[in-house]
C-alpha cells in the first residue's frame, strides 16, 4: 500500500504526528510532505503531486493540502486538530472536507464534525508510560510551565499556586509567534526559586528542566491532542490544566490532575500532588493498553475507502445494568453494557456506589464527554462558584452512576432522577461511610436537560440547604454569570460564523473559490486592503 502523508512543518519539528507516521510506515510505503499552512507552500512541498499514485492520502491538520486533490480520490483521511479549527469563536468547516474520512483525536472535535461529516472516527491517543521513568520525589513542589501563550502566563501560574509553597518554578520561555512577553521580574513569596530556560536545537534545556519538576502546567487554552501534558501525565507529574478540550478529556479534577475554569486563576490545592501524579500515570497506562488494542481498527479506517467505511456505520442498542444495581435509563439514554460489566466486576467488593464519566448530547445532537471529578473536589468547585453555563463541573449524573439497592433501602430513598438529587445522595452516602468507587469508564450517554431554569433553582436550593444561604446565592450568581458569558461569546462569534458560512457557500460552488474566499476573509487580505484605503 502506498500512502501520501501531508503535515505541518511545525509538527515535523516537534514530532507530534510521529506516532501516526510510525504506525503507517510499519504497514505501508509512506511519502511525507511537510509544509507551512498556505497553498503555495504545499504546492512547493509536493510539486507535480499525482493523487492517482497513492492508495490512501492522509492530511494531518494541513487542510491547504486539499488544494492538490481533485475531490474524487476514494480514500482520503483528514485529521484536523480541535484547537486549529476555531477562528474568531466559530468552528471552521468547508464542504470539501466532507469528501474525506475525518479522524478525530478529541471528543469535542467529533461533536463538531458530526454536524457536517457522516464518515468520521473518534480515537484517543495515549503515550507509552512504560517508556519513561516515573517521578518519585514529591517532598517539595517543583513547577514547570512551558510558556507558549499569554492566556496561560507566569502570572497566571503565580495565582494558581498561591497558598502552596513551591520550592521552584521553571518557565520554559518558548512562546508561540505573537505571544512574546517580558519574563517576570520576580516571583511571589510562595515560590522559592524562579528559573528560566529557552529553546535549544536538541531540546535538552526543556527535557532537563522538566525532569526536575513534579507539577506541570498545561501551556495552552485548547489542544488538538496535547502531547506535552500527556507526556507529563505519563511521567506521573501532577498536571494542572484549563477545564477545556483536550485536557478535560483525560483529566478528572481532584482524581488524576487539577482543572480550573479557563481565564479564572483561583488558588488550587496541591496537598495531594503525589497521589494525583500517580493516578495520572495509571490513567496513561490503562489508556495505552486501549490505544494499542484499537490500532488495527484505526489502520483499517485509514486503509478502507470512504464508501466502504460509510456502509459499515450502524448503531447498536445495549441493555442497562443488571440487578441489584440501579442506573437511570429513559428516553435519549444509552448505556454500554460491556463497560457496565467491567466496572461492576472490577470495583472493590464493598463498593455500593460506582461513578463513571458520561456523554452529554445537546439539541443539535453534538456529544461532549464530561468526566467526573473526585466528589469532594467537585463539591468544592461548586461552592467556590467555579461552574459552567449549564451547571456544576464533575459531580456526575444518575445516567452514569450505579447505585446498589442496599443504599436505596438504607436511606429509604427513590433512585435519583437528576444530577442535583444524585449529589445530595452522594453527600449523605459519604457522611454515612458508604463505599463509593470512581471508575475511569464512560457509563452512559444522556440528553442535556431542557428545563434549565428549574435546574438552576434546584442547585441553589441544594447548596443553600447544605452550606447556607450565602453559599447558595454565590452559586446562583456564578451560574448566571457563566450563562451570560456563554451568550456573550456566541454574540461575539457571530461575524466569524457568518464569514465561515460564506466560505462554505463558495466552497460548494468550487473548492478553488472557497480557498480564495478564505484567503480574502480570514487570511488578512481584507484587513490589509482596509488599511490601504484608510491611508
C-alpha positions as CSV (number, residue, x, y, z in Angstrom):
1,X,0.0,0.0,0.0
2,X,1.3,3.5,-0.9
3,X,0.3,6.4,1.3
4,X,0.8,10.2,0.9
5,X,1.1,12.0,4.3
6,X,0.7,15.8,4.5
7,X,1.5,17.6,7.7
8,X,2.5,21.0,9.1
9,X,6.2,21.8,9.0
10,X,6.0,22.8,12.7
11,X,4.8,19.2,13.5
12,X,7.8,17.8,11.6
13,X,9.9,19.8,14.1
14,X,8.0,18.8,17.3
15,X,7.3,15.2,16.2
16,X,3.7,15.5,17.4
17,X,2.4,13.5,14.4
18,X,5.3,11.0,14.6
19,X,3.2,8.3,16.3
20,X,0.8,8.0,13.4
21,X,3.6,8.1,10.9
22,X,5.4,5.3,12.6
23,X,2.2,3.2,12.5
24,X,1.7,3.9,8.8
25,X,5.3,3.1,8.0
26,X,5.0,-0.3,9.6
27,X,2.3,-1.3,7.2
28,X,2.8,0.8,4.0
29,X,5.2,2.8,1.9
30,X,4.7,6.4,3.0
31,X,5.7,9.6,1.2
32,X,5.7,12.6,3.6
33,X,5.1,16.2,2.6
34,X,5.5,18.8,5.3
35,X,4.7,22.5,4.6
36,X,3.6,25.7,6.2
37,X,-0.1,26.4,6.3
38,X,-0.5,28.0,2.9
39,X,-1.5,26.6,-0.5
40,X,1.7,27.9,-2.2
41,X,3.8,26.3,0.4
42,X,2.0,23.0,-0.1
43,X,2.5,23.2,-3.8
44,X,6.2,23.8,-3.3
45,X,6.5,20.9,-0.9
46,X,4.8,18.5,-3.3
47,X,5.5,19.7,-6.9
48,X,3.6,17.8,-9.5
49,X,1.7,15.8,-6.9
50,X,-0.3,13.0,-8.6
51,X,-3.1,11.5,-6.3
52,X,-3.5,8.5,-8.6
53,X,-0.2,7.1,-7.4
54,X,-1.5,6.6,-3.9
55,X,-3.9,4.1,-2.4
56,X,-4.5,6.4,0.6
57,X,-3.9,10.0,1.4
58,X,-3.7,11.3,5.0
59,X,-3.9,15.0,5.8
60,X,-2.8,15.9,9.3
61,X,-4.3,19.3,10.1
62,X,-2.8,20.9,6.9
63,X,-6.2,21.4,5.2
64,X,-4.4,23.5,2.5
65,X,-3.4,20.1,1.0
66,X,-6.9,19.7,-0.3
67,X,-5.9,22.2,-3.0
68,X,-3.8,19.4,-4.6
69,X,-6.7,16.9,-4.7
70,X,-9.4,16.5,-7.3
71,X,-12.2,15.6,-4.8
72,X,-12.6,12.2,-6.5
73,X,-10.0,10.2,-4.7
74,X,-11.8,7.4,-2.9
75,X,-9.6,7.2,0.2
76,X,-8.6,10.5,1.8
77,X,-8.4,10.8,5.6
78,X,-8.3,14.2,7.2
79,X,-7.1,14.5,10.8
80,X,-7.9,18.1,11.9
81,X,-6.8,19.4,15.3
82,X,-9.5,20.8,17.5
83,X,-7.7,23.9,18.6
84,X,-6.8,24.8,15.0
85,X,-10.4,24.6,13.8
86,X,-11.6,27.6,15.7
87,X,-11.4,31.1,14.3
88,X,-13.0,34.1,16.0
89,X,-15.0,31.8,18.2
90,X,-16.5,29.9,15.3
91,X,-15.8,26.3,14.1
92,X,-14.2,26.3,10.7
93,X,-15.6,23.8,8.2
94,X,-15.7,23.6,4.4
95,X,-17.9,21.1,2.5
96,X,-14.9,19.8,0.6
97,X,-13.6,18.4,3.9
98,X,-16.6,16.1,3.9
99,X,-15.3,14.2,0.9
100,X,-12.7,12.7,3.2
101,X,-13.0,10.4,6.2
102,X,-12.4,12.5,9.3
103,X,-10.1,11.2,12.1
104,X,-10.9,12.9,15.4
105,X,-8.5,12.8,18.3
106,X,-10.9,14.7,20.6
107,X,-14.5,14.2,21.8
108,X,-15.1,17.9,21.3
109,X,-13.9,17.7,17.7
110,X,-16.0,14.7,16.9
111,X,-19.0,16.6,18.3
112,X,-18.5,19.4,15.8
113,X,-17.5,17.2,12.9
114,X,-20.7,15.1,13.4
115,X,-22.7,18.1,12.3
116,X,-21.1,18.0,8.9
117,X,-19.5,14.7,8.1
118,X,-21.2,11.3,8.2
119,X,-17.9,9.4,8.0
120,X,-15.7,10.1,11.0
121,X,-14.0,8.1,13.7
122,X,-13.0,9.2,17.2
123,X,-9.8,7.9,18.8
124,X,-7.9,8.9,21.9
125,X,-4.1,8.8,21.9
126,X,-2.1,7.8,24.9
127,X,1.7,7.8,25.0
128,X,3.7,4.9,26.4
129,X,4.1,5.5,30.1
130,X,6.3,2.3,30.4
131,X,8.9,4.0,28.2
132,X,9.6,6.9,30.7
133,X,10.7,6.7,34.3
134,X,8.1,7.9,36.9
135,X,8.6,10.9,39.1
136,X,9.5,9.7,42.5
137,X,10.2,12.8,44.6
138,X,7.3,14.9,45.9
139,X,9.0,16.0,49.1
140,X,8.8,19.6,47.7
141,X,6.7,21.1,45.0
142,X,8.6,22.0,41.8
143,X,6.6,23.5,39.0
144,X,7.2,23.7,35.2
145,X,5.4,25.9,32.7
146,X,6.2,25.9,29.0
147,X,5.2,29.5,28.3
148,X,3.5,29.5,24.9
149,X,0.6,31.9,25.1
150,X,-0.5,34.9,27.1
151,X,-3.7,33.0,28.1
152,X,-1.5,31.0,30.5
153,X,1.2,33.3,31.6
154,X,3.7,33.1,34.5
155,X,1.4,35.4,36.4
156,X,-1.5,33.0,36.0
157,X,0.7,30.2,37.5
158,X,1.6,32.5,40.4
159,X,-2.2,32.9,41.1
160,X,-2.9,29.2,40.7
161,X,-0.2,28.3,43.2
162,X,-1.0,31.0,45.8
163,X,-1.4,29.4,49.2
164,X,1.0,26.5,48.4
165,X,4.8,26.7,48.8
166,X,6.7,25.8,45.7
167,X,10.4,25.1,46.1
168,X,10.9,26.2,42.5
169,X,9.1,27.2,39.3
170,X,10.8,26.8,35.9
171,X,9.5,28.8,33.0
172,X,10.5,27.4,29.6
173,X,10.3,30.6,27.6
174,X,9.2,29.3,24.2
175,X,6.2,31.5,23.1
176,X,4.1,30.9,20.1
177,X,4.5,33.6,17.4
178,X,2.8,36.9,18.6
179,X,2.7,35.8,22.2
180,X,6.2,37.0,23.3
181,X,6.1,38.8,26.6
182,X,8.6,40.1,29.2
183,X,9.9,37.5,31.7
184,X,8.6,38.2,35.2
185,X,11.0,40.4,37.2
186,X,10.4,38.4,40.4
187,X,8.3,35.6,41.8
188,X,5.9,35.9,44.7
189,X,7.0,34.8,48.2
190,X,5.4,31.4,48.0
191,X,7.8,30.4,45.1
192,X,11.3,29.8,46.4
193,X,13.3,30.0,43.1
194,X,12.2,31.2,39.7
195,X,14.1,29.7,36.8
196,X,14.1,30.4,33.1
197,X,15.1,28.2,30.2
198,X,14.9,28.8,26.5
199,X,14.7,27.0,23.2
200,X,17.6,24.7,22.2
201,X,18.2,22.8,19.0
202,X,18.3,19.4,20.6
203,X,15.6,20.1,23.2
204,X,17.9,19.4,26.1
205,X,17.0,22.5,28.0
206,X,13.3,21.6,28.0
207,X,14.0,18.0,28.9
208,X,16.4,18.8,31.8
209,X,14.0,21.3,33.3
210,X,11.0,19.0,33.0
211,X,13.0,16.2,34.6
212,X,13.4,18.3,37.8
213,X,9.7,19.1,38.1
214,X,6.7,17.3,39.7
215,X,3.9,19.7,38.8
216,X,3.2,20.6,35.2
217,X,1.1,23.5,34.0
218,X,-0.5,22.8,30.6
219,X,0.6,25.5,28.3
220,X,-2.4,26.2,26.0
221,X,-6.1,27.0,26.5
222,X,-7.1,24.4,23.8
223,X,-5.3,21.5,22.4
224,X,-5.5,19.2,19.3
225,X,-4.1,16.2,21.2
226,X,-1.8,17.8,23.8
227,X,1.4,15.8,23.7
228,X,3.2,17.9,26.3
229,X,0.6,17.4,29.1
230,X,0.0,13.8,28.1
231,X,3.7,13.0,28.4
232,X,3.8,14.8,31.8
233,X,0.9,12.6,33.0
234,X,2.8,9.5,31.7
235,X,5.7,10.5,33.9
236,X,3.5,10.9,36.9
237,X,3.6,14.7,37.3
238,X,0.6,16.4,38.8
239,X,-0.9,18.2,35.8
240,X,-2.7,21.5,36.1
241,X,-4.8,22.5,33.1
242,X,-7.7,24.6,31.9
243,X,-11.1,22.8,32.0
244,X,-11.3,22.6,28.2
245,X,-10.5,20.1,25.4
246,X,-8.5,18.1,25.2
247,X,-7.2,18.4,28.8
248,X,-10.6,17.7,30.3
249,X,-11.0,14.6,28.1
250,X,-8.1,13.0,30.0
251,X,-8.1,14.7,33.4
252,X,-10.7,14.3,36.2
253,X,-10.4,17.2,38.7
254,X,-9.1,16.0,42.0
255,X,-8.7,12.4,40.8
256,X,-5.7,12.4,38.3
257,X,-5.0,16.1,38.0
258,X,-6.3,19.6,38.6
259,X,-8.6,21.6,36.4
260,X,-9.6,25.3,36.5
261,X,-12.1,27.3,34.6
262,X,-10.4,29.0,31.6
263,X,-9.3,32.5,32.5
264,X,-10.1,32.1,36.2
265,X,-6.9,31.6,38.2
266,X,-8.1,30.8,41.7
267,X,-5.6,29.2,44.0
268,X,-5.6,25.4,43.8
269,X,-4.9,22.7,46.5
270,X,-1.7,20.8,45.8
271,X,-1.8,18.8,49.1
272,X,-2.4,15.6,47.1
273,X,0.0,16.3,44.3
274,X,1.8,12.9,44.7
275,X,-1.4,10.9,44.5
276,X,-2.7,12.9,41.6
277,X,0.6,12.3,39.7
278,X,0.5,8.5,40.4
279,X,-3.1,8.3,39.2
280,X,-2.2,10.3,36.1
281,X,0.4,7.7,35.2
282,X,-2.1,4.9,35.9
283,X,-4.6,6.7,33.5
284,X,-1.9,6.7,30.8
285,X,-1.0,3.0,31.4
286,X,-4.7,2.0,31.1
287,X,-5.2,4.3,28.1
288,X,-2.1,3.0,26.3
289,X,-3.5,-0.6,26.5
290,X,-6.8,0.7,25.0
291,X,-4.9,2.6,22.3
292,X,-2.8,-0.4,21.3
293,X,-5.9,-2.6,21.2
294,X,-7.6,-0.1,18.9
295,X,-4.7,0.2,16.4
296,X,-6.0,-2.4,14.0
297,X,-9.3,-0.7,13.7
298,X,-7.5,2.7,13.2
299,X,-5.4,1.3,10.4
300,X,-8.5,-0.2,8.8
301,X,-10.2,3.1,9.0
302,X,-7.3,4.7,7.1
303,X,-6.9,1.9,4.6
304,X,-10.5,1.4,3.7
305,X,-12.1,3.7,1.1
306,X,-14.6,6.2,2.4
307,X,-17.6,4.4,0.8
308,X,-16.7,1.1,2.5
309,X,-16.5,2.8,5.9
310,X,-19.8,4.6,5.4
311,X,-21.5,1.3,4.6
312,X,-20.4,-0.2,7.9
313,X,-21.7,2.5,10.2
314,X,-24.5,1.2,12.4
315,X,-25.7,1.9,15.9
316,X,-26.3,-0.9,18.4
317,X,-28.6,-0.7,21.4
318,X,-27.4,-2.3,24.6
319,X,-29.2,-3.1,27.8
320,X,-28.8,-1.3,31.2
321,X,-27.2,-2.6,34.4
322,X,-28.1,-5.9,36.0
323,X,-29.9,-6.2,39.3
324,X,-29.2,-5.4,42.2
325,X,-27.6,-2.3,40.7
326,X,-29.7,0.7,39.6
327,X,-28.7,3.2,36.8
328,X,-31.1,5.7,35.4
329,X,-32.4,5.0,31.9
330,X,-35.1,6.7,29.8
331,X,-35.5,8.5,26.5
332,X,-32.3,9.5,24.9
333,X,-30.2,7.5,27.4
334,X,-27.6,4.9,26.1
335,X,-25.5,2.6,28.2
336,X,-22.5,0.5,27.3
337,X,-23.3,-3.0,28.6
338,X,-19.7,-4.1,28.3
339,X,-18.5,-1.1,30.3
340,X,-21.1,-1.6,33.0
341,X,-20.0,-5.3,33.3
342,X,-16.3,-4.2,33.5
343,X,-16.8,-1.6,36.3
344,X,-19.1,-3.9,38.4
345,X,-16.6,-6.7,38.1
346,X,-13.6,-4.5,38.7
347,X,-14.9,-2.5,41.6
348,X,-14.0,-3.4,45.2
349,X,-16.5,-5.9,46.6
350,X,-17.6,-3.5,49.3
351,X,-18.4,-0.7,46.8
352,X,-22.1,0.3,46.9
353,X,-22.0,3.3,44.5
354,X,-19.9,3.3,41.3
355,X,-19.5,6.6,39.5
356,X,-18.4,7.0,35.9
357,X,-18.0,9.6,33.1
358,X,-20.8,10.4,30.7
359,X,-21.5,11.9,27.3
360,X,-23.9,14.8,27.1
361,X,-25.9,15.3,23.9
362,X,-27.3,18.8,23.1
363,X,-30.3,19.7,20.9
364,X,-28.2,19.7,17.8
365,X,-27.1,16.1,18.5
366,X,-23.5,17.1,19.4
367,X,-22.0,14.8,22.0
368,X,-19.5,16.0,24.6
369,X,-17.5,13.9,27.1
370,X,-17.9,15.1,30.7
371,X,-15.6,13.4,33.2
372,X,-16.4,13.1,36.9
373,X,-14.2,14.9,39.4
374,X,-13.3,13.4,42.8
375,X,-16.5,14.2,44.6
376,X,-15.1,16.4,47.3
377,X,-13.1,18.4,44.8
378,X,-16.1,18.8,42.6
379,X,-18.3,20.0,45.5
380,X,-15.6,22.5,46.5
381,X,-15.5,23.8,42.9
382,X,-19.3,24.3,43.1
383,X,-19.1,26.2,46.4
384,X,-16.3,28.4,45.0
385,X,-18.6,29.3,42.1
386,X,-16.5,27.5,39.5
387,X,-19.3,26.4,37.3
388,X,-20.2,26.1,33.6
389,X,-23.1,27.7,31.7
390,X,-25.2,24.5,32.3
391,X,-24.3,23.8,35.9
392,X,-21.6,22.4,38.1
393,X,-18.5,20.6,36.8
394,X,-17.7,17.0,37.5
395,X,-20.3,15.9,40.1
396,X,-21.8,13.2,37.9
397,X,-25.2,12.3,36.7
398,X,-27.6,9.4,37.5
399,X,-27.3,8.1,33.9
400,X,-23.6,7.2,34.7
401,X,-23.8,6.2,38.3
402,X,-24.5,2.7,39.5
403,X,-26.3,2.6,42.9
404,X,-26.7,-0.7,44.8
405,X,-30.2,-1.5,46.0
406,X,-28.8,-1.7,49.6
407,X,-28.1,2.1,49.5
408,X,-31.6,3.0,48.5
409,X,-33.1,0.8,51.2
410,X,-30.7,2.2,53.8
411,X,-31.9,5.7,53.1
412,X,-35.4,4.7,52.2
413,X,-34.8,6.7,49.0
414,X,-36.0,6.6,45.4
415,X,-33.4,6.3,42.7
416,X,-32.2,9.8,41.9
417,X,-33.6,11.3,38.7
418,X,-31.4,14.4,38.3
419,X,-27.8,15.5,38.9
420,X,-28.7,17.6,42.0
421,X,-30.7,14.7,43.5
422,X,-27.7,12.4,42.9
423,X,-25.3,15.0,44.5
424,X,-27.5,15.1,47.6
425,X,-27.5,11.3,47.8
426,X,-23.7,11.1,47.4
427,X,-23.2,13.6,50.2
428,X,-25.4,11.5,52.5
429,X,-23.6,8.4,51.5
430,X,-20.1,9.9,52.2
431,X,-21.3,11.0,55.7
432,X,-22.6,7.6,56.3
433,X,-19.3,5.9,55.3
434,X,-20.9,4.1,52.3
435,X,-18.0,2.9,50.0
436,X,-18.0,4.9,46.7
437,X,-15.9,3.8,43.8
438,X,-14.9,6.1,40.9
439,X,-14.4,4.3,37.6
440,X,-12.4,5.7,34.7
441,X,-15.1,4.4,32.2
442,X,-17.8,6.1,30.2
443,X,-21.0,4.6,31.6
444,X,-23.8,6.5,29.8
445,X,-25.0,9.0,27.3
446,X,-27.8,11.4,28.0
447,X,-29.6,14.4,26.6
448,X,-29.0,17.7,28.3
449,X,-31.9,18.9,30.5
450,X,-34.4,21.1,28.6
451,X,-35.6,23.0,31.7
452,X,-32.5,24.9,32.7
453,X,-34.4,27.5,34.9
454,X,-35.7,24.6,37.1
455,X,-32.2,23.0,37.2
456,X,-30.7,26.4,38.2
457,X,-33.2,26.8,41.1
458,X,-32.6,23.2,42.2
459,X,-28.8,23.7,42.5
460,X,-29.4,26.9,44.5
461,X,-31.7,25.1,46.9
462,X,-29.3,22.2,47.4
463,X,-26.3,24.4,48.1
464,X,-28.3,26.7,50.4
465,X,-29.6,23.6,52.3
466,X,-26.1,22.1,52.6
467,X,-23.9,25.2,53.0
468,X,-26.1,28.1,53.9
469,X,-28.0,30.8,52.1
470,X,-24.9,32.9,51.3
471,X,-23.2,30.0,49.5
472,X,-26.5,29.3,47.6
473,X,-26.6,32.9,46.5
474,X,-23.0,32.8,45.4
475,X,-23.6,29.7,43.3
476,X,-26.7,31.3,41.8
477,X,-24.7,34.4,40.8
478,X,-21.9,32.2,39.3
479,X,-24.4,30.2,37.3
480,X,-25.9,33.4,35.9
481,X,-22.5,34.8,35.2
482,X,-21.4,31.6,33.3
483,X,-24.6,31.6,31.2
484,X,-24.2,35.3,30.4
485,X,-20.5,34.8,29.4
486,X,-21.5,32.0,27.1
487,X,-24.2,34.2,25.4
488,X,-21.6,37.0,25.1
489,X,-19.1,34.6,23.4
490,X,-21.8,33.4,21.0
491,X,-22.7,37.0,20.1
492,X,-19.0,37.9,19.6
493,X,-18.6,34.9,17.3
494,X,-21.5,35.9,15.1
495,X,-19.3,37.7,12.5
496,X,-16.9,34.7,12.3
497,X,-19.8,32.3,11.9
498,X,-21.2,34.4,9.1
499,X,-17.7,34.6,7.4
500,X,-17.2,30.8,7.7
501,X,-20.7,30.2,6.3
502,X,-19.9,32.4,3.3
503,X,-16.6,30.5,2.8
504,X,-18.6,27.2,2.9
505,X,-21.0,28.5,0.3
506,X,-18.1,29.4,-2.0
507,X,-16.5,26.1,-1.4
508,X,-19.7,24.3,-2.5
509,X,-19.6,26.2,-5.8
510,X,-15.9,25.5,-6.2
511,X,-13.1,24.4,-3.8
512,X,-10.8,27.0,-5.5
513,X,-13.4,29.7,-4.9
514,X,-13.7,28.6,-1.3
515,X,-9.9,28.9,-0.9
516,X,-9.9,32.3,-2.4
517,X,-12.7,33.4,-0.1
518,X,-10.9,32.0,2.9
519,X,-7.7,33.9,2.0
520,X,-9.7,37.1,1.5
521,X,-11.9,36.9,4.6
522,X,-9.7,35.1,7.1
523,X,-6.2,35.4,5.7
524,X,-5.8,39.1,6.4
525,X,-6.1,40.4,2.8
526,X,-9.3,42.3,3.5
527,X,-7.8,43.8,6.7
528,X,-4.7,44.9,4.7
529,X,-7.0,46.4,2.0
530,X,-8.9,48.4,4.6
531,X,-5.6,49.7,6.0
532,X,-4.5,50.9,2.5
533,X,-7.9,52.6,1.9
534,X,-7.6,54.5,5.3
535,X,-4.1,55.7,4.4
